[in-house]
């Protein structure tokens, strides 16, 4: 590979393509903005093309940039796999393990697993990013993390493979003094007449709720939205609206509602990149996750 078309330049190119910004890419790679710009200039000079158009404050891929992006991603993944193959020759479980997980799983599922893992493998350095599940999938596809532990996507992609660990029942919940709290059973129609506080409807969990109301041809009244489930619990508890939360998050401040004809759940698990061989550290953590999971469950 030419000195101008090296891994650092390609990494800078990918970071700009994914963030849409030279400054955001510089922050991601812990570089100065002039250093990022220089790397792109070298890459463009070597290829003889323009890779980005600047439209106002936006940075957009040109046709040449769009053609280069999948190859740059494949080169990075291949390089990471080569590095890992060499490191794994000694048979030791060590090195840095980059993983992404949702805040909810990180708070409620992972602590005992990671505690036992770090005791068993003290030479592994865990680099944990707390991300929305959808962001964890994107980071995994981009090769920025090796393992995503998250709410599983409804369908696997050609790039990523998901593996179920836990079934996570979801319940409709309201504050104890909410008008619906006294009902033994309610309906989607009744819920549609009251404000809701929900995860973003673009999230995997939000989509499950949205599909129920779409199928019944009912409108959701979303008063507030956040992807932090602990914040949703607080907002529902103070009476800002009904919500949908994992059953294990119910406390004294909330009442569960039985909704006629509706049962919601999501699947939690891990995802890996199909084109990336797991490192020994990732394989060891995957085994620990499987031991802690619910057993053979379907996704």
MIDOSE-1310 file (N, C-alpha, C; in nm, 2 decimals, decimal comma, always signed):
residues 299
xxxx	+0,08/-0,12/+0,00/+0,00/+0,00/+0,00/+0,09/+0,12/+0,00; +0,06/+0,22/-0,08/+0,13/+0,34/-0,09/+0,13/+0,41/+0,04; +0,24/+0,49/+0,07/+0,25/+0,57/+0,19/+0,13/+0,66/+0,20; +0,08/+0,71/+0,09/-0,03/+0,81/+0,09/-0,16/+0,74/+0,12
xxxx	-0,17/+0,61/+0,08/-0,30/+0,54/+0,10/-0,28/+0,44/+0,22; -0,25/+0,50/+0,33/-0,22/+0,41/+0,45/-0,35/+0,41/+0,54; -0,34/+0,32/+0,64/-0,45/+0,30/+0,73/-0,50/+0,42/+0,80; -0,40/+0,51/+0,84/-0,44/+0,63/+0,92/-0,53/+0,72/+0,83
xxxx	-0,49/+0,73/+0,70/-0,57/+0,82/+0,62/-0,71/+0,76/+0,59; -0,71/+0,63/+0,57/-0,84/+0,57/+0,55/-0,93/+0,58/+0,68; -0,87/+0,57/+0,79/-0,94/+0,58/+0,92/-1,00/+0,72/+0,93; -0,92/+0,82/+0,90/-0,97/+0,96/+0,90/-1,09/+0,97/+0,80
xxxx	-1,07/+0,92/+0,68/-1,18/+0,93/+0,58/-1,31/+0,86/+0,63; -1,30/+0,75/+0,69/-1,42/+0,68/+0,75/-1,48/+0,76/+0,86; -1,40/+0,81/+0,95/-1,46/+0,89/+1,06/-1,53/+1,01/+1,01; -1,49/+1,08/+0,91/-1,56/+1,20/+0,85/-1,69/+1,15/+0,79
xxxx	-1,68/+1,04/+0,71/-1,80/+0,99/+0,64/-1,91/+0,95/+0,74; -1,87/+0,90/+0,85/-1,97/+0,85/+0,95/-2,02/+0,96/+1,04; -1,94/+1,06/+1,07/-1,98/+1,17/+1,15/-2,04/+1,29/+1,08; -2,00/+1,30/+0,95/-2,04/+1,41/+0,87/-1,97/+1,54/+0,90
xxxx	-1,86/+1,53/+0,97/-1,79/+1,65/+1,02/-1,64/+1,62/+1,04; -1,56/+1,72/+1,00/-1,42/+1,71/+1,02/-1,39/+1,72/+1,17; -1,46/+1,82/+1,24/-1,43/+1,84/+1,38/-1,47/+1,72/+1,46; -1,59/+1,66/+1,43/-1,63/+1,54/+1,51/-1,54/+1,42/+1,48
xxxx	-1,49/+1,41/+1,36/-1,40/+1,30/+1,33/-1,27/+1,32/+1,40; -1,22/+1,45/+1,41/-1,10/+1,47/+1,49/-1,12/+1,44/+1,64; -1,24/+1,47/+1,69/-1,26/+1,43/+1,83/-1,26/+1,28/+1,85; -1,33/+1,21/+1,75/-1,33/+1,06/+1,76/-1,19/+1,00/+1,76
xxxx	-1,10/+1,05/+1,68/-0,97/+0,99/+1,66/-0,87/+1,06/+1,75; -0,91/+1,15/+1,84/-0,82/+1,22/+1,93/-0,71/+1,29/+1,85; -0,74/+1,36/+1,74/-0,65/+1,44/+1,66/-0,70/+1,58/+1,65; -0,61/+1,67/+1,60/-0,65/+1,81/+1,57/-0,72/+1,81/+1,44
xxxx	-0,80/+1,91/+1,42/-0,87/+1,92/+1,29/-0,77/+1,94/+1,17; -0,66/+2,02/+1,19/-0,57/+2,03/+1,08/-0,50/+1,89/+1,04; -0,48/+1,81/+1,14/-0,42/+1,68/+1,12/-0,52/+1,59/+1,03; -0,65/+1,60/+1,07/-0,75/+1,53/+0,99/-0,75/+1,58/+0,85
xxxx	-0,75/+1,71/+0,83/-0,76/+1,77/+0,70/-0,64/+1,73/+0,62; -0,52/+1,72/+0,68/-0,40/+1,68/+0,61/-0,41/+1,54/+0,56; -0,46/+1,45/+0,64/-0,48/+1,31/+0,60/-0,57/+1,30/+0,48; -0,68/+1,37/+0,48/-0,77/+1,37/+0,36/-0,71/+1,43/+0,24
xxxx	-0,63/+1,53/+0,26/-0,56/+1,59/+0,14/-0,46/+1,49/+0,08; -0,39/+1,42/+0,16/-0,30/+1,32/+0,11/-0,37/+1,21/+0,04; -0,49/+1,17/+0,09/-0,56/+1,06/+0,03/-0,62/+1,11/-0,10; -0,67/+1,23/-0,10/-0,73/+1,28/-0,23/-0,62/+1,30/-0,33
xxxx	-0,50/+1,35/-0,29/-0,40/+1,37/-0,39/-0,35/+1,24/-0,45; -0,34/+1,13/-0,36/-0,30/+1,00/-0,41/-0,40/+0,94/-0,51; -0,53/+0,96/-0,48/-0,63/+0,90/-0,57/-0,67/+0,99/-0,68; -0,63/+1,11/-0,67/-0,67/+1,21/-0,78/-0,81/+1,24/-0,79
xxxx	-0,88/+1,23/-0,68/-1,03/+1,26/-0,68/-1,06/+1,35/-0,55; -1,18/+1,41/-0,56/-1,23/+1,47/-0,44/-1,32/+1,38/-0,37; -1,30/+1,36/-0,24/-1,38/+1,26/-0,16/-1,50/+1,32/-0,09; -1,49/+1,45/-0,06/-1,60/+1,52/+0,01/-1,64/+1,65/-0,05
xxxx	-1,77/+1,68/-0,05/-1,82/+1,81/-0,09/-1,85/+1,89/+0,04; -1,82/+2,01/+0,05/-1,86/+2,10/+0,16/-1,98/+2,18/+0,11; -2,10/+2,15/+0,17/-2,22/+2,22/+0,14/-2,27/+2,29/+0,26; -2,24/+2,42/+0,27/-2,27/+2,50/+0,39/-2,18/+2,44/+0,50
xxxx	-2,25/+2,40/+0,61/-2,18/+2,33/+0,72/-2,17/+2,18/+0,71; -2,23/+2,13/+0,61/-2,24/+1,98/+0,59/-2,13/+1,93/+0,51; -2,08/+1,81/+0,54/-1,98/+1,75/+0,46/-2,04/+1,62/+0,41; -2,04/+1,61/+0,27/-2,11/+1,50/+0,20/-2,01/+1,43/+0,12
xxxx	-2,03/+1,29/+0,11/-1,95/+1,21/+0,03/-1,97/+1,24/-0,12; -1,87/+1,25/-0,20/-1,88/+1,26/-0,34/-1,91/+1,11/-0,39; -1,93/+1,10/-0,52/-1,95/+0,97/-0,58/-1,82/+0,88/-0,56; -1,70/+0,95/-0,57/-1,58/+0,87/-0,55/-1,57/+0,83/-0,40
xxxx	-1,61/+0,92/-0,31/-1,61/+0,89/-0,17/-1,70/+0,77/-0,13; -1,82/+0,77/-0,19/-1,91/+0,67/-0,17/-1,86/+0,53/-0,22; -1,78/+0,54/-0,33/-1,73/+0,41/-0,38/-1,61/+0,36/-0,30; -1,54/+0,45/-0,23/-1,43/+0,41/-0,15/-1,47/+0,36/-0,01
xxxx	-1,58/+0,41/+0,04/-1,62/+0,38/+0,18/-1,63/+0,23/+0,21; -1,70/+0,15/+0,14/-1,70/+0,01/+0,18/-1,57/-0,06/+0,17; -1,48/-0,02/+0,08/-1,34/-0,08/+0,07/-1,26/-0,03/+0,19; -1,27/+0,09/+0,23/-1,20/+0,14/+0,35/-1,24/+0,06/+0,47
xxxx	-1,37/+0,04/+0,49/-1,42/-0,04/+0,60/-1,37/-0,18/+0,60; -1,37/-0,24/+0,48/-1,31/-0,38/+0,47/-1,17/-0,39/+0,50; -1,09/-0,28/+0,46/-0,95/-0,28/+0,49/-0,92/-0,27/+0,64; -1,00/-0,18/+0,71/-0,98/-0,17/+0,85/-1,02/-0,30/+0,93
xxxx	-1,13/-0,37/+0,89/-1,16/-0,49/+0,95/-1,06/-0,60/+0,92; -1,00/-0,60/+0,80/-0,90/-0,70/+0,77/-0,78/-0,68/+0,85; -0,74/-0,55/+0,87/-0,62/-0,52/+0,94/-0,64/-0,56/+1,09; -0,76/-0,53/+1,15/-0,79/-0,56/+1,29/-0,78/-0,71/+1,30
xxxx	-0,83/-0,79/+1,21/-0,83/-0,93/+1,22/-0,69/-0,99/+1,21; -0,60/-0,92/+1,13/-0,46/-0,97/+1,12/-0,39/-0,94/+1,25; -0,41/-0,82/+1,31/-0,35/-0,79/+1,44/-0,39/-0,89/+1,54; -0,52/-0,92/+1,54/-0,57/-1,01/+1,65/-0,52/-1,15/+1,63
xxxx	-0,51/-1,20/+1,50/-0,46/-1,33/+1,48/-0,31/-1,35/+1,53; -0,23/-1,24/+1,52/-0,10/-1,25/+1,57/-0,09/-1,25/+1,72; -0,18/-1,16/+1,78/-0,18/-1,16/+1,92/-0,23/-1,29/+1,99; -0,32/-1,36/+1,91/-0,38/-1,48/+1,97/-0,28/-1,60/+1,96
xxxx	-0,17/-1,58/+1,89/-0,08/-1,70/+1,88/-0,03/-1,75/+2,01; -0,01/-1,66/+2,11/+0,04/-1,70/+2,24/-0,06/-1,77/+2,32; -0,19/-1,78/+2,28/-0,29/-1,85/+2,35/-0,34/-1,79/+2,47; -0,29/-1,67/+2,51/-0,34/-1,60/+2,63/-0,46/-1,51/+2,60
xxxx	-0,55/-1,50/+2,70/-0,66/-1,41/+2,68/-0,62/-1,28/+2,74; -0,59/-1,18/+2,65/-0,54/-1,05/+2,69/-0,57/-0,95/+2,58; -0,52/-0,83/+2,61/-0,54/-0,72/+2,51/-0,67/-0,64/+2,54; -0,69/-0,55/+2,45/-0,81/-0,46/+2,47/-0,93/-0,51/+2,40
xxxx	-1,04/-0,51/+2,47/-1,17/-0,56/+2,41/-1,27/-0,44/+2,40; -1,30/-0,40/+2,28/-1,39/-0,29/+2,26/-1,53/-0,34/+2,25; -1,62/-0,30/+2,34/-1,76/-0,34/+2,33/-1,85/-0,22/+2,36; -1,97/-0,24/+2,30/-2,08/-0,14/+2,32/-2,20/-0,20/+2,38
xxxx	-2,26/-0,13/+2,48/-2,38/-0,18/+2,54/-2,48/-0,07/+2,57; -2,60/-0,11/+2,59/-2,70/+0,00/+2,62/-2,69/+0,03/+2,77; -2,74/+0,14/+2,81/-2,73/+0,18/+2,95/-2,81/+0,08/+3,04; -2,93/+0,04/+2,99/-3,01/-0,05/+3,07/-2,94/-0,18/+3,10
xxxx	-2,88/-0,24/+2,99/-2,81/-0,37/+3,01/-2,69/-0,35/+3,09; -2,62/-0,24/+3,07/-2,50/-0,21/+3,15/-2,53/-0,19/+3,30; -2,65/-0,14/+3,33/-2,68/-0,12/+3,47/-2,74/-0,25/+3,53; -2,83/-0,32/+3,46/-2,91/-0,43/+3,52/-2,87/-0,57/+3,49
xxxx	-2,78/-0,59/+3,39/-2,75/-0,73/+3,35/-2,60/-0,75/+3,36; -2,52/-0,66/+3,32/-2,37/-0,68/+3,30/-2,29/-0,68/+3,43; -2,32/-0,60/+3,53/-2,22/-0,59/+3,64/-2,17/-0,72/+3,70; -2,25/-0,82/+3,73/-2,19/-0,95/+3,79/-2,11/-1,02/+3,68
xxxx	-2,15/-1,01/+3,56/-2,08/-1,09/+3,45/-1,94/-1,02/+3,43; -1,94/-0,89/+3,42/-1,81/-0,82/+3,40/-1,72/-0,84/+3,52; -1,78/-0,84/+3,64/-1,70/-0,85/+3,76/-1,63/-0,99/+3,76; -1,70/-1,09/+3,73/-1,64/-1,23/+3,73/-1,54/-1,24/+3,61
xxxx	-1,57/-1,17/+3,50/-1,48/-1,18/+3,38/-1,35/-1,11/+3,41; -1,35/-0,99/+3,47/-1,23/-0,92/+3,50/-1,14/-1,00/+3,60; -1,21/-1,07/+3,70/-1,13/-1,15/+3,79/-1,06/-1,27/+3,72; -1,14/-1,33/+3,63/-1,09/-1,45/+3,55/-0,98/-1,41/+3,45
xxxx	-0,99/-1,29/+3,39/-0,90/-1,25/+3,29/-0,85/-1,11/+3,31; -0,76/-1,10/+3,41/-0,71/-0,96/+3,45/-0,63/-0,89/+3,34; -0,58/-0,96/+3,24/-0,50/-0,90/+3,14/-0,58/-0,84/+3,03; -0,71/-0,86/+3,03/-0,80/-0,80/+2,93/-0,84/-0,66/+2,98
xxxx	-0,82/-0,56/+2,89/-0,86/-0,43/+2,92/-0,99/-0,40/+2,85; -1,10/-0,38/+2,92/-1,23/-0,36/+2,87/-1,25/-0,21/+2,83; -1,28/-0,18/+2,71/-1,32/-0,05/+2,66/-1,47/-0,05/+2,63; -1,55/+0,01/+2,72/-1,69/+0,00/+2,72/-1,75/+0,13/+2,67
xxxx	-1,83/+0,13/+2,57/-1,90/+0,25/+2,52/-2,05/+0,22/+2,56; -2,11/+0,32/+2,63/-2,26/+0,31/+2,65/-2,33/+0,38/+2,54; -2,41/+0,30/+2,47/-2,47/+0,35/+2,35/-2,62/+0,30/+2,34; -2,70/+0,38/+2,27/-2,83/+0,32/+2,24/-2,81/+0,19/+2,16
xxxx	-2,90/+0,10/+2,16/-2,88/-0,03/+2,09/-2,86/-0,01/+1,95; -2,93/+0,09/+1,89/-2,92/+0,11/+1,74/-2,78/+0,17/+1,71; -2,72/+0,25/+1,80/-2,59/+0,31/+1,78/-2,48/+0,20/+1,80; -2,51/+0,10/+1,89/-2,41/-0,01/+1,91/-2,41/-0,09/+1,79
xxxx	-2,52/-0,12/+1,72/-2,52/-0,19/+1,60/-2,44/-0,12/+1,49; -2,46/+0,02/+1,48/-2,39/+0,09/+1,38/-2,24/+0,09/+1,41; -2,20/+0,10/+1,53/-2,06/+0,10/+1,57/-2,00/-0,04/+1,53; -2,07/-0,14/+1,56/-2,03/-0,28/+1,52/-2,01/-0,29/+1,37
xxxx	-2,11/-0,25/+1,30/-2,10/-0,26/+1,15/-1,98/-0,18/+1,10; -1,94/-0,07/+1,16/-1,83/+0,02/+1,12/-1,70/-0,04/+1,17; -1,70/-0,14/+1,25/-1,57/-0,19/+1,30/-1,51/-0,12/+1,42; -1,59/-0,03/+1,48/-1,54/+0,05/+1,59/-1,54/-0,03/+1,72
xxxx	-1,63/-0,12/+1,73/-1,63/-0,21/+1,85/-1,63/-0,36/+1,80; -1,60/-0,45/+1,89/-1,59/-0,59/+1,85/-1,72/-0,67/+1,89; -1,79/-0,61/+1,99/-1,90/-0,69/+2,04/-2,01/-0,58/+2,09; -2,13/-0,61/+2,05/-2,24/-0,53/+2,09/-2,33/-0,61/+2,18
xxxx	-2,36/-0,56/+2,30/-2,46/-0,62/+2,39/-2,57/-0,53/+2,41; -2,69/-0,57/+2,35/-2,79/-0,47/+2,34/-2,93/-0,54/+2,31; -3,03/-0,45/+2,30/-3,16/-0,50/+2,25/-3,14/-0,54/+2,11; -3,18/-0,67/+2,07/-3,15/-0,72/+1,94/-3,24/-0,66/+1,83
xxxx	-3,18/-0,63/+1,72/-3,26/-0,58/+1,61/-3,36/-0,68/+1,56; -3,47/-0,64/+1,50/-3,58/-0,73/+1,46/-3,53/-0,83/+1,36; -3,43/-0,79/+1,28/-3,37/-0,88/+1,18/-3,22/-0,86/+1,17; -3,15/-0,97/+1,15/-3,00/-0,96/+1,12/-2,98/-0,90/+0,99
xxxx	-2,86/-0,84/+0,97/-2,82/-0,79/+0,84/-2,72/-0,89/+0,79; -2,68/-0,86/+0,66/-2,57/-0,94/+0,60/-2,44/-0,93/+0,68; -2,42/-0,82/+0,74/-2,29/-0,79/+0,81/-2,29/-0,85/+0,95; -2,40/-0,84/+1,02/-2,40/-0,87/+1,16/-2,49/-0,99/+1,20
xxxx	-2,44/-1,07/+1,30/-2,52/-1,18/+1,35/-2,55/-1,16/+1,49; -2,68/-1,18/+1,53/-2,72/-1,16/+1,67/-2,75/-1,29/+1,73; -2,73/-1,29/+1,87/-2,75/-1,42/+1,95/-2,82/-1,38/+2,07; -2,94/-1,44/+2,09/-3,03/-1,41/+2,20/-2,97/-1,46/+2,34
xxxx	-2,99/-1,38/+2,44/-2,94/-1,42/+2,57/-3,06/-1,42/+2,67; -3,14/-1,31/+2,67/-3,24/-1,29/+2,77/-3,37/-1,24/+2,70; -3,49/-1,30/+2,74/-3,61/-1,24/+2,71/-3,65/-1,14/+2,81; -3,69/-1,03/+2,77/-3,72/-0,91/+2,86/-3,86/-0,87/+2,84
xxxx	-3,96/-0,92/+2,93/-4,10/-0,88/+2,91/-4,11/-0,73/+2,94; -4,20/-0,66/+2,86/-4,23/-0,52/+2,88/-4,37/-0,50/+2,93; -4,39/-0,41/+3,02/-4,52/-0,38/+3,07/-4,56/-0,23/+3,05; -4,69/-0,21/+3,04/-4,74/-0,07/+3,04/-4,75/-0,03/+3,19
xxxx	-4,70/+0,09/+3,22/-4,70/+0,13/+3,36/-4,74/+0,28/+3,37; -4,81/+0,30/+3,49/-4,85/+0,44/+3,51/-4,83/+0,47/+3,66; -4,83/+0,60/+3,70/-4,82/+0,64/+3,84/-4,95/+0,59/+3,91; -4,93/+0,57/+4,04/-5,04/+0,52/+4,12/-5,16/+0,61/+4,12
xxxx	-5,15/+0,74/+4,10/-5,27/+0,83/+4,09/-5,31/+0,86/+3,95; -5,26/+0,79/+3,85/-5,30/+0,81/+3,71/-5,45/+0,76/+3,69; -5,53/+0,83/+3,61/-5,67/+0,79/+3,59/-5,68/+0,64/+3,55; -5,59/+0,58/+3,48/-5,60/+0,44/+3,44/-5,55/+0,34/+3,55
xxxx	-5,49/+0,39/+3,66/-5,43/+0,30/+3,75/-5,53/+0,21/+3,83; -5,66/+0,26/+3,84/-5,76/+0,18/+3,91/-5,82/+0,07/+3,83; -5,79/+0,07/+3,70/-5,86/-0,03/+3,61/-5,78/-0,17/+3,62; -5,86/-0,28/+3,63/-5,80/-0,41/+3,63/-5,74/-0,44/+3,50
xxxx	-5,81/-0,39/+3,39/-5,76/-0,41/+3,25/-5,80/-0,29/+3,17; -5,71/-0,25/+3,08/-5,73/-0,14/+2,99/-5,72/-0,18/+2,85; -5,73/-0,08/+2,76/-5,72/-0,11/+2,62/-5,62/-0,01/+2,55; -5,58/-0,05/+2,43/-5,49/+0,05/+2,35/-5,57/+0,17/+2,33
xxxx	-5,70/+0,16/+2,30/-5,78/+0,28/+2,27/-5,78/+0,37/+2,39; -5,79/+0,32/+2,51/-5,79/+0,40/+2,63/-5,66/+0,47/+2,65; -5,55/+0,39/+2,62/-5,41/+0,45/+2,63/-5,39/+0,56/+2,53; -5,45/+0,55/+2,42/-5,43/+0,65/+2,31/-5,50/+0,78/+2,35
xxxx	-5,59/+0,78/+2,45/-5,65/+0,91/+2,49/-5,57/+0,98/+2,60; -5,45/+0,92/+2,64/-5,37/+0,98/+2,74/-5,23/+1,00/+2,69; -5,16/+1,10/+2,75/-5,02/+1,13/+2,71/-4,93/+1,01/+2,75; -4,83/+0,99/+2,67/-4,73/+0,88/+2,69/-4,59/+0,94/+2,70
xxxx	-4,50/+0,88/+2,78/-4,36/+0,91/+2,78/-4,29/+0,78/+2,74; -4,22/+0,78/+2,63/-4,17/+0,66/+2,57/-4,03/+0,67/+2,51; -3,97/+0,56/+2,49/-3,84/+0,56/+2,41/-3,87/+0,62/+2,27; -3,76/+0,67/+2,21/-3,78/+0,72/+2,07/-3,84/+0,61/+1,98
xxxx	-3,93/+0,65/+1,90/-4,00/+0,55/+1,82/-3,92/+0,50/+1,71; -3,79/+0,55/+1,69/-3,70/+0,49/+1,60/-3,61/+0,38/+1,66; -3,63/+0,37/+1,80/-3,55/+0,26/+1,87/-3,62/+0,13/+1,85; -3,54/+0,02/+1,87/-3,60/-0,11/+1,86/-3,72/-0,13/+1,96
xxxx	-3,70/-0,08/+2,08/-3,81/-0,09/+2,18/-3,93/+0,00/+2,14; -3,90/+0,12/+2,10/-4,01/+0,21/+2,06/-4,09/+0,16/+1,94; -4,02/+0,09/+1,85/-4,08/+0,03/+1,74/-4,19/-0,07/+1,78; -4,15/-0,15/+1,88/-4,25/-0,25/+1,92/-4,38/-0,19/+1,97
xxxx	-4,37/-0,08/+2,05/-4,49/-0,01/+2,10/-4,56/+0,05/+1,98; -4,49/+0,12/+1,89/-4,55/+0,19/+1,78/-4,63/+0,09/+1,69; -4,58/-0,03/+1,67/-4,64/-0,13/+1,58/-4,78/-0,17/+1,64; -4,79/-0,18/+1,77/-4,92/-0,22/+1,84/-5,03/-0,11/+1,80
xxxx	-4,99/+0,01/+1,81/-5,09/+0,12/+1,79/-5,12/+0,13/+1,64; -5,01/+0,12/+1,56/-5,04/+0,12/+1,41/-5,13/+0,01/+1,37; -5,11/-0,11/+1,42/-5,20/-0,22/+1,38/-5,34/-0,20/+1,42; -5,36/-0,12/+1,53/-5,50/-0,09/+1,58/-5,55/+0,04/+1,52
xxxx	-5,47/+0,10/+1,43/-5,50/+0,23/+1,37/-5,54/+0,33/+1,48; -5,45/+0,34/+1,58/-5,47/+0,44/+1,69/-5,34/+0,53/+1,69; -5,37/+0,65/+1,74/-5,26/+0,75/+1,74/-5,20/+0,75/+1,88; -5,07/+0,76/+1,88/-4,99/+0,77/+2,01/-4,98/+0,92/+2,04
xxxx	-5,01/+0,96/+2,17/-4,99/+1,09/+2,22/-4,86/+1,10/+2,30; -4,74/+1,11/+2,23/-4,61/+1,11/+2,29/-4,58/+1,25/+2,34; -4,59/+1,27/+2,48/-4,56/+1,40/+2,54/-4,41/+1,42/+2,55; -4,34/+1,32/+2,58/-4,19/+1,33/+2,60/-4,13/+1,20/+2,56
xxxx	-4,00/+1,21/+2,51/-3,93/+1,10/+2,46/-3,79/+1,10/+2,51; -3,74/+0,99/+2,56/-3,60/+0,97/+2,59/-3,56/+0,83/+2,58; -3,44/+0,80/+2,55/-3,40/+0,66/+2,54/-3,34/+0,61/+2,67; -3,34/+0,69/+2,77/-3,29/+0,65/+2,90/-3,41/+0,59/+2,98
xxxx	-3,41/+0,46/+3,01/-3,53/+0,40/+3,07/-3,55/+0,45/+3,21; -3,44/+0,47/+3,28/-3,45/+0,52/+3,42/-3,52/+0,66/+3,42; -3,49/+0,74/+3,32/-3,56/+0,87/+3,32/-3,70/+0,85/+3,28; -3,74/+0,76/+3,19/-3,88/+0,73/+3,16/-3,95/+0,69/+3,29
xxxx	-3,89/+0,60/+3,37/-3,95/+0,56/+3,49/-3,98/+0,68/+3,58; -3,89/+0,77/+3,60/-3,91/+0,89/+3,68/-4,03/+0,97/+3,63; -4,03/+0,99/+3,49/-4,13/+1,08/+3,43/-4,27/+1,02/+3,45; -4,28/+0,89/+3,43/-4,41/+0,82/+3,45/-4,45/+0,83/+3,60
xxxx	-4,35/+0,81/+3,69/-4,38/+0,81/+3,83/-4,44/+0,94/+3,88; -4,40/+1,06/+3,82/-4,45/+1,19/+3,86/-4,57/+1,23/+3,79; -4,62/+1,14/+3,70/-4,75/+1,16/+3,64/-4,75/+1,23/+3,50; -4,63/+1,23/+3,44/-4,63/+1,29/+3,31/-4,69/+1,21/+3,19
xxxx	-4,72/+1,08/+3,22/-4,78/+1,00/+3,12/-4,76/+0,85/+3,15; -4,83/+0,77/+3,07/-4,80/+0,62/+3,08/-4,68/+0,59/+3,01; -4,62/+0,48/+3,04/-4,49/+0,44/+2,97/-4,49/+0,29/+2,95; -4,39/+0,24/+2,88/-4,36/+0,10/+2,86/-4,22/+0,07/+2,91
xxxx	-4,20/-0,02/+3,01/-4,07/-0,04/+3,06/-4,05/-0,19/+3,08; -3,93/-0,24/+3,09/-3,90/-0,38/+3,13/-3,97/-0,41/+3,26; -4,03/-0,52/+3,27/-4,10/-0,56/+3,39/-4,01/-0,55/+3,52; -3,89/-0,58/+3,51/-3,80/-0,58/+3,63/-3,78/-0,44/+3,68
xxxx	-3,82/-0,33/+3,61/-3,80/-0,20/+3,65/-3,91/-0,14/+3,73; -4,02/-0,22/+3,75/-4,13/-0,17/+3,83/-4,09/-0,15/+3,97; -4,14/-0,04/+4,03/-4,11/-0,02/+4,17/-4,24/+0,03/+4,24; -4,24/+0,08/+4,36/-4,36/+0,12/+4,43/-4,43/+0,24/+4,37
xxxx	-4,35/+0,31/+4,29/-4,41/+0,44/+4,24/-4,49/+0,41/+4,11; -4,49/+0,29/+4,06/-4,56/+0,26/+3,94/-4,65/+0,14/+3,95; -4,77/+0,15/+3,88/-4,86/+0,03/+3,86/-4,85/-0,03/+3,72; -4,85/-0,16/+3,71/-4,85/-0,22/+3,58/-4,99/-0,23/+3,53
xxxx	-5,01/-0,21/+3,41/-5,15/-0,22/+3,35/-5,16/-0,34/+3,26; -5,26/-0,42/+3,28/-5,29/-0,53/+3,18/-5,36/-0,47/+3,06; -5,31/-0,48/+2,95/-5,37/-0,42/+2,83/-5,43/-0,54/+2,74; -5,56/-0,53/+2,72/-5,63/-0,64/+2,65/-5,57/-0,67/+2,51
xxxx	-5,53/-0,80/+2,50/-5,48/-0,85/+2,37/-5,34/-0,81/+2,34; -5,27/-0,75/+2,43/-5,13/-0,71/+2,40/-5,03/-0,77/+2,50; -4,93/-0,83/+2,45/-4,82/-0,87/+2,53/-4,69/-0,83/+2,46; -4,61/-0,75/+2,53/-4,48/-0,70/+2,47/-4,36/-0,76/+2,53
xxxx	-4,26/-0,79/+2,46/-4,13/-0,83/+2,51/-4,03/-0,80/+2,41; -3,90/-0,79/+2,45/-3,79/-0,77/+2,36/-3,69/-0,87/+2,39; -3,59/-0,89/+2,30/-3,49/-0,99/+2,32/-3,36/-0,91/+2,34; -3,28/-0,95/+2,45/-3,15/-0,89/+2,47/-3,05/-0,99/+2,44
xxxx	-2,94/-0,95/+2,39/-2,83/-1,04/+2,35/-2,71/-0,97/+2,30; -2,63/-1,05/+2,23/-2,50/-0,99/+2,17/-2,50/-1,00/+2,02; -2,43/-0,92/+1,96/-2,41/-0,92/+1,81/-2,26/-0,91/+1,78; -2,22/-0,98/+1,67/-2,08/-0,98/+1,63/-2,08/-0,95/+1,48
xxxx	-1,97/-0,91/+1,42/-1,95/-0,89/+1,28/-1,92/-1,02/+1,21; -1,99/-1,05/+1,11/-1,97/-1,18/+1,04/-1,83/-1,19/+0,98; -1,77/-1,08/+0,94/-1,65/-1,09/+0,87/-1,53/-1,07/+0,96; -1,55/-1,07/+1,09/-1,45/-1,05/+1,19/-1,44/-1,17/+1,29
xxxx	-1,32/-1,23/+1,29/-1,31/-1,35/+1,38/-1,29/-1,29/+1,52; -1,37/-1,34/+1,62/-1,36/-1,29/+1,75/-1,23/-1,32/+1,81; -1,18/-1,22/+1,88/-1,05/-1,23/+1,96/-1,07/-1,33/+2,07; -0,97/-1,38/+2,13/-0,98/-1,47/+2,25/-1,05/-1,40/+2,36
xxxx	-1,03/-1,27/+2,38/-1,10/-1,20/+2,48/-1,25/-1,19/+2,46; -1,29/-1,16/+2,33/-1,43/-1,16/+2,29/-1,49/-1,29/+2,31; -1,42/-1,40/+2,27/-1,48/-1,53/+2,28/-1,50/-1,57/+2,43; -1,41/-1,53/+2,51/-1,42/-1,56/+2,66/-1,54/-1,49/+2,71
xxxx	-1,56/-1,36/+2,67/-1,67/-1,28/+2,73/-1,81/-1,34/+2,67; -1,81/-1,38/+2,54/-1,93/-1,44/+2,49/-1,96/-1,57/+2,56; -1,87/-1,65/+2,60/-1,90/-1,77/+2,68/-1,95/-1,73/+2,81; -1,90/-1,63/+2,88/-1,96/-1,58/+3,01/-2,10/-1,53/+2,99
xxxx	-2,13/-1,46/+2,88/-2,26/-1,41/+2,86/-2,36/-1,53/+2,84; -2,32/-1,63/+2,76/-2,40/-1,75/+2,74/-2,43/-1,82/+2,86; -2,34/-1,83/+2,95/-2,36/-1,90/+3,08/-2,46/-1,82/+3,17; -2,46/-1,69/+3,15/-2,55/-1,60/+3,23/-2,69/-1,58/+3,17
xxxx	-2,70/-1,63/+3,04/-2,83/-1,61/+2,97/-2,94/-1,70/+3,01; -3,05/-1,69/+2,95/-3,17/-1,77/+2,98/-3,17/-1,91/+2,92; -3,06/-1,95/+2,86/-3,05/-2,08/+2,79/-3,09/-2,07/+2,65; -3,14/-2,18/+2,59/-3,18/-2,18/+2,45/-3,31/-2,11/+2,43
xxx	-3,30/-1,98/+2,39/-3,42/-1,91/+2,35/-3,41/-1,86/+2,21; -3,52/-1,84/+2,15/-3,53/-1,80/+2,01/-3,53/-1,65/+2,00; -3,46/-1,60/+1,90/-3,47/-1,45/+1,86/-3,57/-1,44/+1,75
